[in-house]
Amino acid sequence: MPANVSLYVQKFEFHREVGPDGKIVEIEGRNKGLIGTILNALGIAEKSYLIITKTDVTFRFTNLGGTQHIVCPLDSITCSISGVTKPLSQLIWGLVAAIVGFFILVSGESALTGLLIGAVGVGLVVSYLITQNLTFLFSTGDIDGAAGLAFDASTAGGQRLTIESLLEIVEHVNYHIVDLQARQK
C-alpha cells in the first residue's frame, strides 16, 4: 500500500527505550481537511496506522469498506524510504496570482480585484512555506511494493515532525533489525 494520501497525525509515539509492549513507533493518522475532521467526529474516518515493534512492522488501513493489514517481520525489511515534500504547484499558482494581482493593481483597472487576487497569491505562497509533508515507507525487497504513510509534519499533540526525527526512527529500527538477525544466528 503506497503512501498516496497525506494524513493528519492524531497519535505519534517514538520509544527510544522499547517498552513492555515491545513498541518502538506508533503512528495513527486520518485524512486531512474539513471532510476528514467531520468524518472523524462521526467516528467513520478513514484511518491509517503504523506500528513498529521489536519483531515486526504492521500497517493497518481502515475505512467504511473494511480493514487491510500488512505485517512484515522486522528482519525482512530491506530498506526504508523517507523524505519531505512541499506543494510546488501551490507555490507556482501563488506566485502567478500575486504577480497578476500586482499588475492589475498598478494598471489602475480595479484596485479591489488586484488586491484580492494578490492576497490570494500571497496566501498560497505563505501556505507553501509552512506546509511540509513527510513520507515514511518500508520495503521487503521490491521498492515498488513498499508500504508506508505520508503525513503532515504537524501532529495533534502540537509536535512538529521533521526528516531528522524520521531518520532517527530509521536508525533505531535498523539497530533492532541487526540485533534480531544476530540473535537468530
C-alpha positions as CSV (number, residue, x, y, z in Angstrom):
1,M,0.0,0.0,0.0
2,P,1.8,3.1,-1.1
3,A,1.6,6.4,0.8
4,N,-0.5,8.4,-1.6
5,V,-2.7,10.4,0.8
6,S,-1.2,12.9,3.2
7,L,-2.5,12.2,6.7
8,Y,-3.1,14.4,9.7
9,V,-1.3,12.6,12.5
10,Q,-3.5,12.1,15.5
11,K,-1.0,10.0,17.5
12,F,2.8,9.8,17.3
13,E,4.9,7.9,19.8
14,F,8.5,7.0,19.4
15,H,10.1,5.0,22.2
16,R,13.9,5.1,22.3
17,E,13.7,2.5,25.1
18,V,11.4,-0.2,24.0
19,G,8.5,-0.6,26.5
20,P,7.0,-3.8,27.8
21,D,4.6,-4.0,24.9
22,G,7.6,-4.0,22.5
23,K,6.6,-0.9,20.6
24,I,9.2,1.3,19.0
25,V,7.0,3.5,16.9
26,E,3.2,4.1,16.7
27,I,1.7,6.5,14.2
28,E,-2.0,6.9,13.7
29,G,-3.5,9.3,11.1
30,R,-6.6,10.3,9.3
31,N,-7.3,12.2,6.1
32,K,-6.6,15.9,6.4
33,G,-9.1,18.7,5.9
34,L,-12.6,19.6,6.8
35,I,-14.2,16.4,5.5
36,G,-11.6,14.3,7.4
37,T,-12.4,16.2,10.6
38,I,-16.2,15.8,10.1
39,L,-15.8,12.0,9.4
40,N,-13.5,11.7,12.4
41,A,-16.1,13.4,14.6
42,L,-18.7,11.0,13.4
43,G,-16.4,8.0,14.0
44,I,-16.2,6.9,10.4
45,A,-13.0,8.5,9.2
46,E,-10.5,6.5,7.1
47,K,-7.5,5.8,9.3
48,S,-4.0,4.5,8.8
49,Y,-1.7,3.1,11.4
50,L,1.9,2.2,11.5
51,I,3.2,0.2,14.5
52,I,6.8,-1.0,14.7
53,T,7.8,-3.4,17.4
54,K,11.0,-5.4,18.2
55,T,9.7,-8.1,15.9
56,D,7.6,-6.7,13.1
57,V,6.2,-3.7,11.2
58,T,2.5,-3.5,11.0
59,F,0.4,-1.3,8.7
60,R,-3.4,-1.1,9.2
61,F,-5.7,0.8,6.9
62,T,-9.3,1.2,7.8
63,N,-12.3,2.7,6.0
64,L,-16.1,2.1,5.7
65,G,-15.3,-0.7,3.2
66,G,-13.1,-2.7,5.6
67,T,-9.7,-3.1,7.1
68,Q,-6.4,-4.1,5.4
69,H,-3.4,-5.3,7.5
70,I,0.2,-5.6,6.2
71,V,2.5,-7.3,8.7
72,C,6.2,-7.7,7.9
73,P,8.8,-9.4,10.1
74,L,11.2,-6.8,11.2
75,D,14.2,-8.7,9.9
76,S,12.6,-8.9,6.4
77,I,12.8,-5.2,5.9
78,T,15.4,-4.5,3.2
79,C,15.2,-0.7,3.1
80,S,13.3,2.3,4.4
81,I,12.4,5.3,2.3
82,S,11.7,8.7,4.0
83,G,11.5,12.2,2.6
84,V,10.0,15.6,2.7
85,T,7.7,17.1,0.0
86,K,6.2,20.5,-0.4
87,P,3.2,21.5,-2.6
88,L,5.1,23.0,-5.5
89,S,2.0,23.7,-7.6
90,Q,0.7,25.8,-4.7
91,L,3.8,28.0,-4.9
92,I,3.6,28.4,-8.6
93,W,-0.1,29.4,-8.5
94,G,0.6,31.7,-5.6
95,L,3.4,33.5,-7.4
96,V,1.2,33.8,-10.6
97,A,-1.7,35.2,-8.6
98,A,0.5,37.6,-6.7
99,I,2.1,38.9,-9.9
100,V,-1.3,39.2,-11.8
101,G,-2.8,40.9,-8.8
102,F,0.2,43.4,-8.7
103,F,-0.2,44.2,-12.4
104,I,-4.0,44.7,-12.1
105,L,-3.4,47.0,-9.1
106,V,-0.7,49.1,-10.8
107,S,-2.6,49.3,-14.2
108,G,-5.4,51.1,-12.4
109,E,-8.1,48.7,-13.8
110,S,-9.6,47.6,-10.5
111,A,-7.8,48.1,-7.2
112,L,-10.1,45.8,-5.3
113,T,-9.7,43.0,-7.8
114,G,-5.9,43.4,-7.9
115,L,-5.7,43.4,-4.1
116,L,-8.0,40.4,-3.8
117,I,-6.0,38.3,-6.4
118,G,-2.7,39.4,-4.9
119,A,-3.9,38.5,-1.4
120,V,-4.9,35.0,-2.6
121,G,-1.5,34.7,-4.2
122,V,0.4,35.7,-1.1
123,G,-1.8,33.3,1.0
124,L,-0.9,30.5,-1.3
125,V,2.8,31.3,-1.1
126,V,2.7,31.5,2.7
127,S,0.8,28.2,2.8
128,Y,3.6,26.7,0.7
129,L,6.2,27.9,3.1
130,I,4.6,26.4,6.2
131,T,3.3,23.2,4.6
132,Q,5.6,20.1,4.8
133,N,4.6,16.5,4.2
134,L,6.7,13.6,5.3
135,T,6.8,10.2,3.7
136,F,7.9,7.0,5.6
137,L,8.0,3.7,3.7
138,F,9.4,0.3,4.3
139,S,10.2,-2.3,1.6
140,T,10.8,-6.1,1.9
141,G,12.8,-6.3,-1.3
142,D,10.9,-4.7,-4.2
143,I,10.7,-0.9,-3.8
144,D,7.6,-0.8,-6.0
145,G,6.0,-3.0,-3.2
146,A,6.8,-0.6,-0.4
147,A,4.2,0.1,2.2
148,G,4.1,3.3,4.2
149,L,2.5,6.6,5.2
150,A,2.6,10.1,4.0
151,F,1.6,12.7,6.7
152,D,1.6,16.3,7.6
153,A,4.6,17.4,9.6
154,S,2.4,18.8,12.4
155,T,0.6,16.5,14.8
156,A,-2.5,16.6,17.0
157,G,-0.2,17.0,20.0
158,G,1.4,20.1,18.6
159,Q,4.7,18.3,17.8
160,R,6.5,19.2,14.6
161,L,7.9,16.2,12.9
162,T,11.0,16.6,10.8
163,I,13.0,14.4,8.4
164,E,15.6,14.3,11.2
165,S,13.0,12.6,13.5
166,L,12.2,10.1,10.8
167,L,15.9,9.3,10.2
168,E,16.3,8.8,14.0
169,I,13.5,6.3,13.9
170,V,15.1,4.6,10.9
171,E,18.4,4.4,12.7
172,H,16.7,2.9,15.8
173,V,14.7,0.4,13.7
174,N,17.9,-0.6,11.9
175,Y,19.6,-1.3,15.2
176,H,16.7,-3.6,16.1
177,I,16.9,-5.4,12.7
178,V,20.6,-6.1,13.1
179,D,20.1,-7.2,16.8
180,L,17.2,-9.5,15.7
181,Q,19.3,-11.0,12.9
182,A,22.3,-11.5,15.2
183,R,20.1,-13.4,17.8
184,Q,18.8,-15.7,15.0
185,K,22.3,-16.9,14.0
